[in-house]
């Protein structure tokens, strides 16, 4: 076990038991942020991580003199908590979490905890795909319009840490299903649900309805005073809405039908209207984000902006000059006439579908990693149309071979970003694109999707 100088198990057990004790499981960005806020609010705080704690977070805890343990959970120091704040990455089936729940100790998310201590309004964005892009675009629009706004949640800096140190009027929060599972009293002022597609089903008994129910928690506790923005073209969302009865004002967005309030596409022009006499129109060719999926993302952000009564000129300007996030359809380089595109953030099949759908040339596709119960059938038509070869990047590629062996002539196994990039380069020809869009998690060969994307980009630059 690794500890800081303030750690003493015997002292902790005697001195830190009681009403003021908060335990935080997980010492990453959200956990250390929660620790900072809990300490500021006067709680006795203890942080426990079953894995190794990164040096930057150890240093932060040391500077705050917050006791912590690494590489284990000491039950005697955890089970006596008044409340536990859990990292979203820790599943509810983890033994320590099950014991806490059996003893009736509340286990909540960092987002739930932080919201108690701020009067700021929140725009909460969830969805299987596009939530990072939409969160960043929404933040960009609000900030450029002069709002005092922060960005947090599943992206950027910890919400709790910002609540402890900043004084924003608004927050744009990217919210994952794992976060939603541990949110109970939290209420979004503006909730955005982009889509529901199979993802993380290993956490939801491999049932899409369980995952959908998790996503629908984004509207829990909303009243007639709040707003719910959703995709009217998404079948799973429409199906899930039959099981709930939103009280909030609802604004749908669609690219296939007209809506009275919300957003829709008419030929190549998007229309965003909250009131019939006050609408924003914008050509899709003027959007910074191109591709059908990004029309949806832009519509969702645009509705948020109109709800907040921002000026049309300001919204148009922001939607036209936004720069997308790293590792999401990021153009890395053109070498020998071949485009290299980093879409490492595509950790599920639907994200890869969107990436392939946006491609206008033949593709050498680099995919693979930790399979989360993927159904590759939805990719088959696009693979047949656009993919000339698949380069597998992962330890176990059998399911990819099984899924596509009849659809492409070449499927190659590789075990490093460098090897995958070199082989893809040799398989491609001038005018083609080499697309890293894995459809899988990265943890078999990489620290995370950022590490995977960065290694790919480094390998491209070495060609």
Order of alpha helices (4+ residues) and beta strands (2+ residues): beta-alpha-beta-alpha-beta-alpha-beta-alpha-beta-alpha-beta-alpha-beta-alpha-beta-alpha-beta-alpha-beta-alpha-beta-alpha-beta-beta-beta-beta-alpha-alpha-beta-beta-alpha-beta-alpha-beta-alpha-beta-alpha-beta-alpha
